[in-house]
Amino acid sequence: MAVPVLNNWFAVTGTFIHSTLTSPMVILRNHCIGVTSGKIVFIEKNDDSIVDVLKKYDIDADSVLHLEGLQFVVPGFVDTHIHASQYSNCGKYLDEDMLSWLHKYTFPTEAKFADPNFATTKYWKVVYTHIKPSITPRFAGNCSMELMRRLGHIAKSHNLHVQTHIAETKDECEMVRKLFPEIRSYTDIYNEAGLLTQKTVLAHGIYLSSDERKLIRLRHSGISHCPNSNISMRSGMLDVRAYLDDNISVGLGTDISGGYNASMLNAMRAAVCTSNTIAMQKGPNYKPLDYQEVFKMATLEGAKVLDMEDVIGNFEIGKEFDALVVDPDVNGGPIDIFEDDTVEDAFQKFTFLGDDRNILKVFVAGSDILENLIRKEY
């Protein structure tokens, strides 16, 4: 693949794979996407007419990235739940249940972020872009009702995002029930505080009743499914199929450091494995998640959970060009590609076998992040 120096006006030709509202996986073969000032300005078939389209947008031949063979582009993955302040603990301290893990390991680590120098050295490894202010009551177990109501008022007054935890473990649910005996359910606590909105991300949600799910759907809030963390912390297994059947938006989260892997590919795989395990328990009539569905959860559904589906999540004109350029057959990579493998086969192999070696470029709002990091280092 020839690698041009890309500026604010460029195009990419080749195969694009994304999700739409009606389909978990759509393959656009031999297409061209044009990007201006970070946003997608056209999506066209890469035929003879593309020369005129490129000319219309002042994109010259030196600013076109041509994909080769089974290379493809997917939308940037959307991690809907991660603790940047816990990243230094990633892969450590998974010997406790969730509540004791918080007090023994996590709270002491997070307290160190009061030191700006400590925070600076840690955050730059995690945080890149799309940073939005967010109201963040950790969970109902360590917030008073008065505090949560005030936070709900702030969120409403300033149209802010809200992120919190809910029903992650049975012990947590029991603790919250005892703390708020006058309120019907865990979800009703957030609802009465004004914290359930279209901009609300509820992490985990393993032990929610059908009535609670209906309330979440009514408020258009979203669930962040964190399968690695749920298993690693022995919290439980979320039945995503039940939530999707209830028309609740469900994205994926790595939940660093309760989850030990920062890769969204790992989250996708863990989601499939969790769903398969539930299927073995529920029998042949249960439909487990497939690779296409978890791909949509990692992209478009994740953007919807964050109330950002009008900005990112798939390839549509007007959206920001957040994208990964993937080579499933990269030299020295983890995937073996054979002559009878199709694009669909290569995509499945990347989903289950791929890693960062297969990712040639990472675009965030049209900016080539990997190239920028290389320039910064040198």
C-alpha positions as CSV (number, residue, x, y, z in Angstrom):
1,M,0.0,0.0,0.0
2,A,1.4,3.3,-1.1
3,V,1.3,5.7,1.9
4,P,0.8,9.4,0.8
5,V,1.3,12.3,3.2
6,L,-2.3,13.2,4.0
7,N,-3.5,16.7,4.7
8,N,-6.9,18.2,5.6
9,W,-8.2,17.1,2.2
10,F,-7.7,13.5,1.3
11,A,-9.5,10.3,0.2
12,V,-9.3,6.6,0.8
13,T,-10.1,3.9,-1.8
14,G,-10.8,0.3,-1.2
15,T,-13.1,-1.8,1.0
16,F,-15.1,-0.3,3.9
17,I,-16.9,-2.3,6.5
18,H,-19.4,-0.7,8.9
19,S,-22.8,-1.0,10.5
20,T,-26.1,0.8,9.8
21,L,-29.3,1.2,11.8
22,T,-30.7,-1.8,9.9
23,S,-27.7,-4.0,9.4
24,P,-24.9,-5.1,11.8
25,M,-22.4,-5.4,8.9
26,V,-22.3,-3.7,5.5
27,I,-19.4,-4.2,3.1
28,L,-18.7,-1.4,0.6
29,R,-16.4,-2.9,-1.9
30,N,-14.3,-0.7,-4.2
31,H,-15.5,2.6,-2.8
32,C,-13.9,5.9,-2.2
33,I,-14.4,8.1,0.8
34,G,-13.4,11.8,0.8
35,V,-12.5,13.7,3.9
36,T,-12.4,17.4,4.4
37,S,-11.4,19.1,7.7
38,G,-11.9,15.8,9.4
39,K,-15.4,15.0,8.1
40,I,-16.7,12.7,5.4
41,V,-17.8,14.7,2.4
42,F,-18.5,12.0,-0.1
43,I,-18.9,8.2,-0.4
44,E,-18.7,7.0,-4.0
45,K,-18.0,3.9,-6.1
46,N,-14.4,3.9,-7.1
47,D,-15.0,3.9,-10.9
48,D,-14.2,6.2,-13.8
49,S,-16.3,9.0,-12.4
50,I,-14.2,9.3,-9.2
51,V,-11.7,11.5,-11.0
52,D,-14.3,14.2,-11.4
53,V,-15.4,13.8,-7.7
54,L,-11.9,14.2,-6.4
55,K,-11.4,17.3,-8.6
56,K,-14.6,18.8,-7.2
57,Y,-13.2,18.6,-3.7
58,D,-9.7,19.7,-4.7
59,I,-8.2,16.3,-3.7
60,D,-5.2,15.6,-5.8
61,A,-3.7,12.2,-6.6
62,D,-1.0,12.5,-4.0
63,S,-3.6,12.8,-1.3
64,V,-5.4,9.5,-2.0
65,L,-4.7,6.4,0.1
66,H,-5.2,3.2,-2.0
67,L,-5.9,0.0,-0.1
68,E,-4.7,-3.3,-1.5
69,G,-5.8,-6.9,-1.5
70,L,-7.9,-7.8,1.5
71,Q,-7.1,-4.6,3.4
72,F,-10.2,-2.8,4.7
73,V,-11.3,0.1,6.8
74,V,-13.6,0.0,9.8
75,P,-15.0,2.7,12.0
76,G,-13.0,3.6,15.1
77,F,-14.0,1.4,18.0
78,V,-15.9,3.2,20.8
79,D,-15.0,2.2,24.3
80,T,-18.1,3.2,26.3
81,H,-16.6,2.6,29.8
82,I,-13.0,2.9,30.9
83,H,-11.3,4.3,34.0
84,A,-8.3,6.4,32.8
85,S,-7.2,6.8,36.4
86,Q,-7.0,3.0,36.8
87,Y,-4.9,2.3,33.7
88,S,-1.7,1.9,35.7
89,N,-3.3,-1.0,37.5
90,C,-4.3,-2.8,34.2
91,G,-3.5,-6.5,34.6
92,K,-2.9,-6.3,38.4
93,Y,-4.9,-7.0,41.5
94,L,-7.6,-9.3,40.2
95,D,-7.7,-11.4,43.3
96,E,-10.6,-9.7,45.1
97,D,-14.3,-9.3,44.5
98,M,-15.4,-5.9,43.2
99,L,-16.2,-4.0,46.5
100,S,-13.0,-5.2,48.4
101,W,-10.9,-4.5,45.2
102,L,-12.1,-0.9,45.2
103,H,-11.1,-0.2,48.8
104,K,-7.9,-2.3,48.8
105,Y,-6.4,-1.3,45.4
106,T,-8.4,1.2,43.3
107,F,-9.3,4.0,45.7
108,P,-5.6,4.4,46.8
109,T,-4.4,4.5,43.2
110,E,-7.0,7.1,42.2
111,A,-6.1,9.3,45.2
112,K,-2.6,9.7,43.7
113,F,-4.2,11.7,40.9
114,A,-4.5,14.7,43.2
115,D,-0.9,15.3,42.2
116,P,-1.0,17.0,38.7
117,N,2.4,15.6,37.7
118,F,1.3,12.0,38.5
119,A,-1.9,12.6,36.6
120,T,-0.2,14.0,33.5
121,T,2.2,11.1,33.2
122,K,-0.7,8.6,33.3
123,Y,-3.5,10.3,31.4
124,W,-1.7,11.0,28.2
125,K,-1.4,7.2,27.6
126,V,-5.2,6.9,27.6
127,V,-7.0,10.1,26.6
128,Y,-6.9,11.3,23.0
129,T,-10.0,13.2,21.7
130,H,-13.7,13.4,21.9
131,I,-13.5,14.6,25.5
132,K,-16.8,15.8,26.8
133,P,-17.7,17.0,30.3
134,S,-19.6,14.4,32.2
135,I,-21.4,14.1,35.5
136,T,-19.9,11.1,37.2
137,P,-21.5,9.8,40.4
138,R,-19.4,6.7,40.9
139,F,-22.4,4.7,41.9
140,A,-25.4,5.0,44.3
141,G,-23.5,3.2,47.0
142,N,-21.1,6.1,47.7
143,C,-23.4,9.1,46.9
144,S,-26.1,10.6,49.0
145,M,-29.5,11.2,47.4
146,E,-29.0,14.9,47.9
147,L,-25.7,14.8,46.0
148,M,-27.2,12.8,43.1
149,R,-30.2,15.2,42.8
150,R,-27.8,18.1,42.6
151,L,-25.8,16.3,40.0
152,G,-29.0,15.6,38.1
153,H,-29.9,19.3,38.2
154,I,-26.4,20.3,36.9
155,A,-26.6,17.7,34.1
156,K,-30.0,19.0,33.0
157,S,-29.1,22.6,33.2
158,H,-26.0,22.2,31.1
159,N,-27.1,19.3,28.9
160,L,-24.2,17.2,30.1
161,H,-23.4,13.5,29.7
162,V,-23.8,11.2,32.7
163,Q,-21.8,8.1,33.5
164,T,-22.1,5.8,36.4
165,H,-22.3,2.1,37.5
166,I,-25.3,0.0,38.1
167,A,-26.1,-3.5,39.3
168,E,-22.6,-4.8,38.7
169,T,-22.5,-7.4,41.5
170,K,-25.1,-9.0,43.8
171,D,-23.3,-7.6,46.9
172,E,-23.4,-4.1,45.5
173,C,-27.2,-4.4,44.7
174,E,-27.8,-5.6,48.3
175,M,-25.8,-2.7,49.7
176,V,-27.7,-0.1,47.6
177,R,-31.0,-1.7,48.6
178,K,-30.2,-1.2,52.3
179,L,-28.9,2.4,51.7
180,F,-32.1,3.4,49.9
181,P,-34.9,1.2,51.3
182,E,-37.6,3.8,50.5
183,I,-36.8,3.6,46.7
184,R,-38.2,0.8,44.6
185,S,-35.1,-0.2,42.7
186,Y,-31.5,0.6,41.9
187,T,-32.5,2.2,38.6
188,D,-35.3,4.3,40.3
189,I,-32.6,5.9,42.4
190,Y,-31.0,7.4,39.4
191,N,-34.3,8.2,37.8
192,E,-35.6,10.1,40.9
193,A,-32.3,12.0,40.9
194,G,-32.7,13.1,37.3
195,L,-29.7,11.2,36.2
196,L,-31.4,8.9,33.6
197,T,-31.3,10.7,30.3
198,Q,-30.4,10.1,26.7
199,K,-26.8,11.1,27.6
200,T,-26.6,8.5,30.4
201,V,-24.2,5.6,30.2
202,L,-24.9,2.8,32.8
203,A,-22.0,0.5,33.2
204,H,-22.5,-3.3,33.7
205,G,-26.3,-3.6,34.5
206,I,-26.0,-7.3,35.1
207,Y,-28.7,-7.7,37.7
208,L,-31.5,-5.4,36.5
209,S,-35.1,-6.5,36.5
210,S,-37.4,-6.3,33.5
211,D,-39.1,-3.2,35.0
212,E,-35.7,-1.5,35.4
213,R,-34.9,-2.3,31.8
214,K,-38.2,-0.8,30.7
215,L,-37.4,2.4,32.6
216,I,-34.0,2.6,31.0
217,R,-35.5,2.2,27.6
218,L,-38.1,4.9,28.4
219,R,-35.4,7.3,29.3
220,H,-33.3,6.4,26.3
221,S,-30.3,5.6,28.4
222,G,-27.6,3.1,27.3
223,I,-25.8,0.2,28.8
224,S,-22.0,-0.4,28.7
225,H,-21.3,-4.1,28.5
226,C,-17.9,-4.9,30.1
227,P,-17.5,-8.6,29.6
228,N,-13.8,-8.9,30.5
229,S,-14.3,-7.1,33.8
230,N,-17.5,-9.0,34.6
231,I,-15.6,-12.3,34.3
232,S,-12.3,-11.1,35.7
233,M,-14.0,-9.7,38.8
234,R,-16.4,-12.6,39.0
235,S,-19.3,-10.2,39.0
236,G,-21.6,-12.1,36.7
237,M,-22.7,-12.4,33.0
238,L,-24.8,-9.8,31.3
239,D,-27.5,-11.3,29.0
240,V,-27.1,-8.8,26.2
241,R,-29.7,-10.5,24.1
242,A,-32.4,-9.7,26.6
243,Y,-31.5,-6.0,26.5
244,L,-31.4,-5.9,22.7
245,D,-34.8,-7.6,22.7
246,D,-36.0,-4.8,24.9
247,N,-34.6,-2.2,22.4
248,I,-32.0,-0.9,24.8
249,S,-28.8,0.4,23.3
250,V,-25.8,-1.6,24.4
251,G,-22.2,-0.7,23.7
252,L,-18.9,-2.3,24.8
253,G,-16.5,-1.2,27.4
254,T,-13.1,-2.4,28.5
255,D,-13.6,-1.2,32.1
256,I,-9.9,-0.8,32.7
257,S,-8.7,-1.9,35.2
258,G,-11.5,-4.2,36.4
259,G,-11.0,-5.6,32.9
260,Y,-7.4,-6.5,32.2
261,N,-7.2,-5.7,28.5
262,A,-7.5,-2.2,26.9
263,S,-8.3,-3.6,23.4
264,M,-11.8,-3.4,22.1
265,L,-11.1,-6.5,20.1
266,N,-10.8,-8.3,23.4
267,A,-14.1,-6.8,24.5
268,M,-15.7,-8.1,21.3
269,R,-14.3,-11.6,21.9
270,A,-15.3,-11.6,25.5
271,A,-18.8,-10.5,24.6
272,V,-19.2,-13.5,22.2
273,C,-17.8,-15.9,24.8
274,T,-20.1,-14.6,27.5
275,S,-23.1,-14.9,25.2
276,N,-22.1,-18.4,24.1
277,T,-21.8,-19.4,27.8
278,I,-25.3,-18.1,28.5
279,A,-26.6,-20.0,25.4
280,M,-25.2,-23.2,26.8
281,Q,-27.1,-22.6,29.9
282,K,-30.4,-21.6,28.3
283,G,-30.5,-24.2,25.5
284,P,-30.9,-24.3,21.7
285,N,-33.6,-21.7,21.4
286,Y,-31.4,-19.0,22.7
287,K,-29.6,-16.9,20.1
288,P,-26.1,-15.9,21.2
289,L,-24.3,-12.8,19.9
290,D,-22.4,-13.3,16.7
291,Y,-19.3,-11.4,15.4
292,Q,-21.4,-9.0,13.4
293,E,-23.5,-8.0,16.3
294,V,-20.5,-7.3,18.6
295,F,-18.9,-5.3,15.8
296,K,-21.9,-3.1,15.7
297,M,-21.8,-2.8,19.5
298,A,-18.1,-1.7,19.3
299,T,-18.9,1.0,16.7
300,L,-22.3,2.4,15.9
301,E,-24.1,1.1,19.1
302,G,-21.3,2.4,21.2
303,A,-21.6,5.8,19.6
304,K,-25.4,5.7,20.2
305,V,-24.8,4.8,23.9
306,L,-22.7,8.0,24.2
307,D,-25.3,10.0,22.3
308,M,-22.7,10.6,19.6
309,E,-24.1,8.6,16.7
310,D,-24.6,11.8,14.7
311,V,-20.8,12.4,14.9
312,I,-19.1,9.0,14.9
313,G,-19.9,5.3,14.7
314,N,-20.0,4.5,11.0
315,F,-19.3,5.9,7.5
316,E,-21.9,8.5,6.7
317,I,-21.6,11.9,5.0
318,G,-21.2,14.6,7.6
319,K,-19.7,12.4,10.3
320,E,-16.1,12.6,11.5
321,F,-13.7,10.2,9.8
322,D,-12.9,8.0,12.8
323,A,-11.4,4.9,11.2
324,L,-8.9,2.0,11.4
325,V,-7.1,0.8,8.3
326,V,-6.6,-2.9,8.7
327,D,-4.3,-5.3,6.9
328,P,-5.3,-8.9,7.9
329,D,-2.3,-10.3,6.1
330,V,0.4,-8.0,7.4
331,N,3.9,-9.5,7.6
332,G,4.7,-10.9,11.0
333,G,1.1,-10.6,12.1
334,P,-1.1,-13.0,14.0
335,I,-3.4,-14.0,11.1
336,D,-2.8,-16.5,8.3
337,I,-4.7,-15.6,5.2
338,F,-5.3,-18.3,2.5
339,E,-6.1,-17.9,-1.2
340,D,-9.7,-18.8,-0.8
341,D,-10.3,-16.4,2.1
342,T,-12.9,-13.7,1.2
343,V,-13.2,-10.2,2.7
344,E,-15.8,-11.5,5.1
345,D,-13.4,-14.3,6.1
346,A,-10.5,-11.8,6.6
347,F,-12.8,-9.6,8.7
348,Q,-13.9,-12.5,10.9
349,K,-10.3,-13.5,11.4
350,F,-9.3,-10.0,12.4
351,T,-12.2,-9.9,14.9
352,F,-11.1,-13.1,16.6
353,L,-7.3,-13.2,15.9
354,G,-6.1,-9.7,15.1
355,D,-4.2,-7.3,17.2
356,D,-2.4,-3.9,16.8
357,R,0.0,-5.4,14.3
358,N,-2.9,-5.5,11.8
359,I,-3.8,-1.9,12.2
360,L,-1.9,0.3,9.8
361,K,-3.5,3.6,10.5
362,V,-5.8,5.1,13.1
363,F,-7.8,8.2,12.1
364,V,-9.6,10.3,14.7
365,A,-11.6,13.2,13.2
366,G,-9.5,12.8,10.1
367,S,-6.2,13.1,11.8
368,D,-3.7,10.2,11.4
369,I,-3.0,9.5,15.1
370,L,-0.2,7.0,14.6
371,E,1.6,9.2,12.1
372,N,1.3,12.1,14.5
373,L,2.7,10.0,17.3
374,I,5.7,9.0,15.2
375,R,6.4,12.6,14.2
376,K,6.1,13.6,17.9
377,E,8.7,10.9,18.9
378,Y,11.1,11.9,16.2
